[in-house]
Amino acid sequence: MKLFAQVLAALDDGRGVALATVIATRGSTPRHVGARMAVVDDGRTLGTIGGGRIEVEVIGAAAEVARGGPARRVEHHLVRDLAMCCGGWMELVIAPAGPSRVALAGALAGWRRREPAVLVTRLGAPTLAAGDGDLGAMTLLPAAAAEAATWRRPTVDGAELREGVAPPERAIVFGCGHVARALGPLLPPLGFEVVVCDDGDTGALDAPPPWADRVVDSFAIVDLERAIGPLGAGDHVLIVTRDHAVDQRLLEALIGRDLTYLGMIGSRGKVGRFRKRLEVKGLDLSRWDRLRAPIGLDLGAETPEEIAIAIAAELVALRRRGAAAAGRWGESIASTDDGGHA
């Protein structure tokens, strides 16, 4: 969406813009299907398809399209054609952005309103000649949230590239202490809308964090949902408060929700005690398997900054490769001492 906003701004300035979209890959490649970059007729480049010689070649071809040349499909074997050692192969569509302006603006506006849609890019046949007026053109279709989520990972379907424009993923950060303040700046560049919740008793909210889209001065779920709506799919909840009693109340309230991610900071001892307490209260232990605790990938992290990187890395692994790659649900991933750094 950031790229789309930049492309629309350049079009509004009267510039010619070409969009280069990866539509197929084989073997080892720097980016995969759906990766995009844009080239403006004044020489600016926006986004990346992975850098290296492949990007240099694509920038050159896209510059011609941005200056009025026809849309085209291009492909390169990274070793044979470009002497890159990756060993893979990439195919791209390079097309002027102007004909897709309405679709781009609609996708961006709907995304900001949290309205799901499916973006369709016309690819044509592999042998389609350069200059086909519809090659690379985009259209936007309304979609149910479930359908948009299905297409969140771009997929080539016949002669079309289909991508879900799902509402932005939210990171709900409970606690605004050391770990949260180290983690917060990492989340917006990863595409998260960030909501911070804290009761402010320690002065943590005296200076509202600039990286937060919304600040809720309460740990109560009812106050949070009054402010941002119901929690559910697409929400990543991170419990990193200073207070173990607060952590347990939040865990009890949230573990039954169908969230995309639920993580809690703490030592293995803390996590084990919470499990026993919730089991006594009748928790269905199958729900426990949805918790990431201790939170983050096992990087041996200790400082707040290191823990923040471990958490952000786990969110990326979950997004790109699914739960199994990020670490089995419920598995002890990384730990901090019982006092924590939150």
N, C-alpha and C positions, 0 to 999 in steps of 0.2 A: 504493500500500500504506500510506503514511503516513496518507492520508485514511481508509482502511478502519479502521486502528487507532484513529483518533480517534473515528470513528463508533461502533465497538464499545465504546469506553470510555464514551461518552455513554449508550449503551443500557444498559450495566452499571450506570450511576448512576441508572437509572430514567427517563431523559429521553426525550421524543419527538424523533425525528430524521427529517428528510426528505432524500432524495437527489435532486438535480437533475442530469440527464444529457443532454448534447447528443446528439441522434440524427440530425440532418440539418442541413446548411448549404448555402447558395448564395451566390456572390459573396464579397465581402471581409467576414470576420467575425473577432472577436478570438480565438476558440477554435474547435475543430473536433470532429468526431464522437468521442465517448468522453470528452470533458472533463466533469468533475464538480465539484460543490460540495455541501456539506451545510449544512442549517440546523437548529439545535437549538431546542427549544421555549422555551428561556430567552433566545433572541435571538442566541446565538453563531453565527457563520458559519465554515465550515471549507472551505478550498480556494477556487477561483475559476473562473468560466466566462468571465472576460475583463474584468470591471469595467464601469464606465459605466452608462448607463440600463438596458441589458438586464439587468445583474446586479441592479440595484435592483428591477426588476419581478419577476424570478425569486425574489429573497429574500422579497418580499411573498407571492407565491403559495406558496412552500415553507414559510413560517412557518405558513400555514393548514393545510397538510398535516401538519406536525410536531405541530400541536396537535389532530390528530384528523380533519382534512378528508380527502376522498377523493383518490386518485391522479388525475393528469390529464396530458394532453398539451397543451403550449402552444407557440405560434409567434409570432414577431414579425419584421416587416420593419423593419430598423434605422433606415431613413430615414423611411419613411411613418408607422410606428407610434411611433417613439421619438425622432425628430429627431437620430439619430446619423448622422454623415457617412460611416460605413464603406461603406454601400451594399449590404450583404448581408442575408441572411435566415437565421434560426435556429429550429429546432424542438427542444423538450426534452420529456422525460418527468420529471415530479416525482412521487415516490412515497415512502410511508413506508419507513424502513429496517428496521423490525422484522421483516417477513416475509422479508427477505433475510439475516437475521442468521446463519443456519447457513452460507449460501454465502459471506458475507463472512469469517466466521471460518475457514472451510475454505480460502479463497483465501489469506488471510494466513498461516495455518499452513503450507500447502503451499509457498508462496513462500519462507518462512524455511527450509524443509527442502530447497529446490531441487527440488521435485517439480512438474513442469509440469501445467497444467490449462487448461480453457477455461471462462470465465465467460459465462453466457448471461443476458441481460436481456430479459424479455418486453415487446414494444412494442405488440402489438395492431394493429388496423387504424387508419388515420389518423382515422377517424370514431368510434373507440371512445369510448363515453361515460365521463365521469369517474365514478369509483366502482367500475369493474371491479376485482374483487379481485385479479386477477393482473397488472394493468398495473404495469410497473416491477419486478415480482418477479424475483429472480435465482436461478439454479441453477448448480451447479458440476459440470462433467463432467471425468473423468480424460482425459488426453491424452498422446500421445507428445510428446517434446521438439520434434520437427519441426513437429507440428501446432500446438503452442502458439506457436512462433516465427512460424508463418504468420499467426496471428491477433494478433501483438503490436501491430499497428496496428488499432484497433477498426474493425469492419466491420458494416454492417447487412445481414443476410441474411434477406430476407422480413420476418417479423414479429418478428425477434430481432436484438439487438445481441450480437455474439460478440467476445470479447476473450481473447487468450492470456494466461494467467498463467504466464509463463516464469520460470525462475530469475533472480534479480537479476543484472544485468550487472556484471561485475567489471572493475575497473581495476587492473591489475598494474603498479605503479610500481617500476622498477629504479633505485635511487639515492634517497638521502634528503638531497640537498643543497639549494641555494637554490631552484632551480626546483620541485623536488618539494614543498618546504615551502610554497611560494606556491600551487602547484596543488592540493595535498591538500585544503584546506578547501573548495574549489569543487566537489569531486566528490561527496560524500555528498548534498548538496541536489539534485544532478542524478540521484539514484537509483542511484549506483554503490556496490557493496561494494568497499572499497579495501584492497588488499594491498600492503605496502611491502617491498621486498627490498634489503638492503644488507649488506655484510660487516662494517660497524661499525668498520673500522680507523681511520677518522678521528674516531670518537666521534659519528658522525651518529645513532646509535641510543641514546646515553646517556640522552636524554629521548625515550621513545617518542612519536611524534606522536599526539595525541588523536583525530585524524580517521581514523586507520587502523583497520580492523576486524581486521586481522591483520598482524603484523610477522614477517618471515622473515630471520634474520641470515645470509644467504648470497646470493651471486649465481648459485648453481648451480641449473639447471632441475630437476635430480633432487630437490634439497632442497625447492624450491618445490612440486613436485607431490606430494611426500610429505606436505606440510602441508595442501594445499588440493585435491588431486585433479588429474586431467588438465586441461590447457589446451585450449580449443577454441572453438566458437561461443559468442558472448556475452562473450568475454574481450577486453579492450582493453589491450594491452601497450604501455607507454610506457618507452622506454629513455632515461633522463636521468641517467646516472652521471657520475662525475668522470673516468673512465679510458677512453681510446679502445680499449685492448686488451680491456677488459671489454665495451665496446659491441660490438666485432666478434665476440667469442665468443658473446654473446647473440644477435646478428643471425644468425649462422650456425646456431645451434640453433633459432631460432624462425621463420625466413623460410619454412620448408617447412610450418609448421603452418597449419591452416585457422582462423585467428583472425578475429574480427570487425574488429579494428583492430590494426595494428602500426606504431608511430611511433618515430622516433629523432631526438634532438636533434643539431645539428651544422651546420657550414657546408656549402655546396655542394661545397667542395674536399674535405672529409672524406668526404662521401657518395660523391663520385666515386671517391675512392681505395678505399673499401670495396667499391664495385661491381667495380672492376678486380680486386681481390684475390679476391673470391668467384667471379668469372668464371674466374680462373686455377685455382681449386679445383674447377671444374666445375659451378658453380651453374647451374641452369636459369633463364635470365634472365626467363622468363615469371613466375617467382615474385617477381622484384624488383619487378614492377609492383604488388605488394600492400603495399609499404612506403611509409609517409608520411615522407619525409625530404627536406629538413629538416621538422621537425614543426610542426604548427599552421597556422592560417589566416594569410594574408599581411596582417598588420596593421601591419607595420613595427616589430614588437616588439623591444625591446632589453633592458629590465630583466627580472629574474626574474618580477616581478609581471605585466608585460606579456606575457611569453612564456606564463605560466600561463593568462592569459585567452585567448590565441590557441589554445592546445591545447584548453582546455575548449570554446571556440566550435566548433572542428573536430569534437569529439565530438558536440556537439548537432546540427551540420549533417549529420553522418553518420547520426545516429539519425532525424532528422526528414525528411531529403530524399534520403538515399542518398549513395553514393560520388561520383556525378557532381557533386552540388551542393557537397559539401565540398571538391572539388578532385580532379582525376584521380589515380588511384593512381600513385605513382611520380613525380608532378610535384613540382618544387621549390616548396614552399608558403611557408615562412618560414625565416629563418636566424638563427643567432647566430654569433659568431666561433668559431674553432677551439677556444679554451679553453672556451667555453660558460659558462653560469651554473649548471650542474648541481652 
